């Protein structure tokens, strides 16, 4: 977990101490769509408190969480948190009972969930680790953290009791369908894991976010192969519009990149080629360093090849090469270096040779002339993508 989350107090902690899941997308998709039989075992916090009489609320909560964790190992239960507890800021940790079987290494349609239905109707801070959940719905304020969880359907509805400091954190979670309602999330941090589908309000409807939104190293799909839950690029358009209203430029760029990547699946011809090149060179503007490395690689490779073959020669009359220009006709290593350097940058400044009839240095053979023309076109393209990526990253006007 990251530091801001570590500092937060958590009240309701459900912790299954099992290893992180290794989930192939195809198997996880089948599990999300598999109709697991509903369970009749339903545990409700308010009913449990009533059945316990006048005992201390903290003790009731401790025993309730311990009970549901024990019962959910090897069984699928329904769980409802519908009561407000006095000790909502108390941190509780529960591990898997000794001797209980570990979680399987992969999820498939036969994998049984810990919790079939998880419902939260009252404000509280939740921390759920390594749980397999069919469907979870949070209709409350408070901070909610899921770590190493598998959730077929995760929904955040409008939170009437929300506070500006509330945080939703998803770390290394595999989520089939993430549903976000209007005004349901203040701050969202997603790190690692996989989200097959995201449903949020249309661009002209209520913004689901109020504060910081951050995705890092999250696998977001761009095509529906082995992922029947993915419905196309519209989900990224919706998210981009809402994030843009918050001036969240990095995440707007991320959603735009995912949108372009998913649209490329139906593009053809030149549109497909340009989109593919845009992705290969700069990850749709998300990675300026990648475009710069490609540009530098083209320059260095061409420079070394020209230098090793001494492929340049004077292109003007001898009397032009006086003073500092003499180095361009020098027969030594300095001359070879200067001619190679000049050829490389001439090809980028004037790749097609249409900006001027005279050149200070020209290639010796037709092969190197063709090579430099191709090099100039590709190097200029890579540098342009680098400039576009810098502008997009820092939103220069």
PyMOL commands that set and color helices and strands:
alter all, ss='L'
color gray80, all
select helices_A, chain A and resi 3-6+25-33+45-51+57-72+234-245+249-263+269-282+288-309+318-320+323-329+333-349+366-394
alter helices_A, ss='H'
color red, helices_A
select strands_A, chain A and resi 12-15+42-44+77-81+115-120+126-129+132-138+144-147+150-156+167-180+187-200+213-216+219-220+312-314+361-363
alter strands_A, ss='S'
color yellow, strands_A
deselect
rebuild
show_as cartoon
